[in-house]
Amino acid sequence: MAHQVRAVVAREKGSPVSLETIVVPDPGPGEALVRIQACGVCHTDLHYREGGINDDFPFLLGHEAAGVVESVGEGVTDVAPGDFVVLNWRAVCGQCRACLRGRPWYCFNTHNAKQKMTLLDGTELSPALGIGAFAEKTLVAAGQCTKVDPSVSPAVAGLLGCGVMAGIGAAINTGNVGRGDSVAVIGCGGVGDAAIAGSRLAGAAKIIAVDIDPRKLETAKKLGATHTVNSKETDPVEAVRELTGGFGADVVIEAVGRPETYKQAFYARDLAGTVVLVGVPTPEMKLELPLLDVFGRGGALKSSWYGDCLPSRDFPMLIDLHLQGRLDLDTFVTETIALDEVEKAFERMHHGDVLRSVVVL
């Protein structure tokens, strides 16, 4: 049996998205059908619409989502109908070389649903990050569903599916931020602010937020920044050094994804410190650094994939911390919107007016 549902589709590169009826098949082996309750509007969805990911149009957008499992296919045992789940876009395989070495957060063979969702005329859709959750229902691999405490708000829970997890994980999992550390975060959008919240959770003594937008710096303070630097007015490298006794931060998290800000992160860290790149660059970007500086400054230059998270471990933990009042996720939700308001949300995102717009169904 197939399901006809409303969904947000990007048909052509750069064109406004449209609300359309799509066809979602019943789950096959290893798959799950999820009724979406909330889905955040992420920059990655905008990248898909603009053709910045690939050209596999039409796209079914949306990936930062939470909802309820409606049905499951043959062989699915980890989730069952009625379970409240957060969707993830890296369902680990358990069998690749990373998984077999006990590092499943690096899984090199993550999987998605085998069956395709389609337009009414049969045209196959490419679901964003293998999810496609700007829809009343979506079909995913069962491993993309992580069961969490159902008492949490879906609008908040869904954020862990991408941006918030990426940022918190960049600090805790990739950057190994520890008690008493100094941390600088360059770029205070959703991911950067989550890195600030993660650094606070990890016990960092000094958390320096860097951005060019005073509004974003104010929000960063709410989420745990102890100091702010407006890099439109001040050299951020010099400012971070000044705030850390002239040395630089132990961990610098780059949440923009540009060569200029990466260089700032590189030179704003202490000797033997760590740089974490979690901002997503575009394909044409190049980085040039003196190799002697790379050698001479020591430390580590890391990239953070999805916050190096393991959804089955990290999602329930972070939801529990939120419900205990130890992790403020509500601040990330600037507004809740309807399914037909995604295009307007992209515009507000472009102008920096929101931290997260969340579609609530």
N, C-alpha and C positions, 0 to 999 in steps of 0.2 A: 504494500500500500504506500502511495506517495502522499506527501503533505504539501498543500499550497499555502504559502505564507507570504507576508509582506517583508521586504528587505531593501536595504540600500545598496544600489549597484553603481559602479563607475564603468560606463560603457566605453568611453574614449579618453585618451590622454588629455588632461587639462580641462575637460568639460565638467560642468556641475554634475553632481551625483543625482540619481533619480530614485524615487520610491517605487518599487515594482513588485509584482507577484512572481515568486520563484517556486520551483518544485524541489522538495527535499525528500529523498527516499528513506524508507525504513532502514534501520541499521542492519548491516551484514555482519559476518564474523569479525569480532574484535572492535566493533564500532558502537557508538552511543548517540542517541538522538536527545538533544538538550533543549528545553524550553528556556529561552533567554529572559532574564529578569532585568538585567542592567549591563551596559557596555560603555566603557569610557571612550572618548574621542581622542585618539593618540596621534602624534605627529607622523607615525609610520603609516597610518591610514591615508594621510594627506600625501605622503611620498608615493604610495601606490597610485592614488588618483592622478598624480603628476607624471607618472611613468618613471619615477626614480628608483623603483625596485626592479621591475622588468616590464615587458610589453605583453603579458598574457591577459589582455583585456578580453571580455569584461570581468571586472573584479567584484566579488562580494566582500564588502569592507567590514571592518570591526573585528577586534580580537581580544580586547581587554575586558573580559566578561565573566559574569556569574549567572547561574541559573539552576534549574532542577532537571535531573535526568528523567526523561519520559519513557524511554525504552532502550534496551540493549540487545546487541546481536549475540550470536552463538559464541561461547567460550569466554564471555566477559564475566569476571568474578569480583573485581576490585570495587565496582560501583553497581548500584541497582536502581531501578525506578523509584523515584521519590527522594533520592539523595540530593542534597544541596551541594553544588560543586563550583569551584573556580576553574576556568579553562586555562590551559597552558599551551604554548606552541612548541614545547620541546618534550614530547613524550618519549622517554628513554626506552631503548630497545632491550637492554639487559644482556646483550650478546656481543656487542662490538668490542674492540680492543680497549676502549676507555672503560666501558662498563665492567669488563672482566678483570680489569686492574683495580677495581674498587673506586673509580672516579666517574660515576654515572652522570655528574653534572657536565662533563665534557662529551657526553654521548655523541658519536659521529654518525649515527644512523637513526635519528629520531623519525617518527612516523606520523602520518595523518590518515584520515579516512580514505579508503580505496574508492568508494563510489563517489560520483560527481553530483553536485547540486546543479540545477539548470534553470534557464529562463523558460517561460511557457512554450517557446518554439523549439526547445531542445538544445539550445546553445549552452555549452558547458561553462560554468563559472569557475574562476580561480579564487578560492577563499583566501583572504588576507592572513598570512602566517599560518595557513592550514586550518583556519577557524571560521571566519566569516560570520561574525556575531551581531552585526547591525541587522538583525532578522528576528522574527518571532520564534523561530526554531532553527537549529543548525545541526549538521552531522559532523561528528569528529571521531577520531580514534579514541577508544575508551581510556587509553593511557593519558589523554589530554585532559581528563577530568580528575580533579583533586577534591576529595570530600573534605568539607570544613564545617565548623559549628554553624548550624542554620539560624542561630539567634542574631547573627551579624546582618547589618543592612547590605542587600545585594549591591547597591551603588558604591559602597565602600569596598566590599569583598572583591569585586571585579577588578579593581585597580591593581591588585596583586598579580593579575594575569600578565602584566607587562611592565609599565613604567615604574611603579612603586617598587616592585620586586627587583627590577634592574638597578635602581638606585641604592636601595638598602643592601642588596647583595654586592654591589660594587664596593661598598664600604666594609661590610662584615666578611663576606666570603672571599672576594678578590684582593681587597686592600689589607685585609687582616688588621683593621683598626682595633687597637687595644686600649686598656685603661691608661689614662694619662697622656695619650698621644695628642699631637697637634695635627689638625686636618684642614686643608683648604679645598673648597669645592668651587670650580669654575663653571658657571652656568646654572642659574637657579630656576629652571623650569621644573616640570614634574619630576624628572629623573634626578636632577641635582638636589632638589628639596628632599627627595627620598634618601639620597646619600647623606644629607645633613641629619635627617631623622635616624638613619642607621648608625651614623657616627655617635650620635647622642646615646643611642641604645648600648653601643659598645663601650661607653665610658670615656670617650675622648674628652680631654681637658679643655681644649681650645678648638673651636670650629669656626673657620673663616669662610663666609659666603662672598663670592665674587660675581658681580653681574653689572650690566649697564643700565638696568631698569630699577629705579628706586622702589617701585611697587613690589617687585620680586624680592628685593632685599628685605623689605618689611615682612613678607610672608616667611622668608628664610629664618628670620629671628623667632617667629612663632614656633617653628619646627625644631629649633635647637641651636641656631647659629649664635655664637658668643660675640662675634665681630662681623662687620660687613665692609666690603670694599666696592665702591663704584668705579669700575675700570674705565668708565668714560671720562672720569675726572682725575684719576690717580693711576700711576703705573702699578699694576697688580703684583708684579714680582717684587718690587721694592716694598709695597705695602705688606705683603705676606711675610717678607723677611723681617721687616720692622716689628711686626706683631709676634715674631718667634725668636726674639733675641738676636736677630741678624743671621740666623741659620737657615731658615726655610722650614716648611712643614714636614712632618714625618710622612704623611700621606697626602698627595694631591690628586683629586678626582676631577677629571676633565669630562664634563657632561654637555659639551657643545658639539664636538666632532669637527673641528676646523684646525688647520695647521697652525694658525696664529695662536689660538688658545692652547693648543698642545704644547707649543714652545713655552708659553707662559707657565704651564704646569711643570714642564721639565726643569725650568730654572727657578721655580718657586719652591722646590722641594729641598730638604736638607740632604747633605752628603749621605749616601747609602739609604736614602729615602725611597719611597715607592710612588710611581705615577700610575694611575688607573685610567684608561680610556674607556668610557662607557657611552659618550656621545657618538652618534653614527655619522661617519663621513660619507661623502658622495664619491662615485668611482673616479672622478678626474682629479681628486685632491692628492697632492704630493707633500711629503715632509722632508725637509733638509736640516740636518743637525751636524755639527762638527763631530766626527767620530771620536776625537780625543776627549770631547766633553762627555760623550756617552760612556767612554771607558773611565775617565777620571773621576766622574761623580759617583760611580758605583751604583748600588741599589738595584731596583727592579723597575722595568717598564712593562706593564701588563695591560692586556685588553680584557674586558669583562663581557662575556657572552651571557646575556639574560641574568646578570648578577651572579653568574656561576651557581645558579640555584638548583636545588633538587626539589621540585614542587611538592612531592609527597612528604618531605621533611620540613620545608620552609613555610609553605602556605598555612598549614594548620597552626604552626608556632606563632606566626605573625598575627593571625586572626585572634589567637588567644591573648597575645600581648595587647592588642587593641581593645579587646573586651575587658581586660584588666585595667584599662586606662593608662597603660605604659607606652603605647604607640598611637599617636594622634593621626588617624587616617581621614577623619572628617574634614580637616583643613584642606585636603587635596581636592575636594569636590566643590568647585566654584558654583556650579549650577546643574540642575537636572533638566533634561529636555526630552521632547518626543522624537520618535523615529524620523519624522519628516523635517527635523530641524538640524540635521547633520551638516548640511552645506553652510548654514548660518554659523554653526559652531566652528567650522574650518576658518571662516572669516574672522571670528573673534580670536581664534588661536593665532592667526597670522598677525594680528595687531597686539598680541600679548595681553589680551584682556582677561584671560582665564588661566587657571592652573589646570583644571580638568572640567570639561563638560561631560556629563554622563547621561546617556540615553537610558531612560527607565521605561520598561514595557509593562 
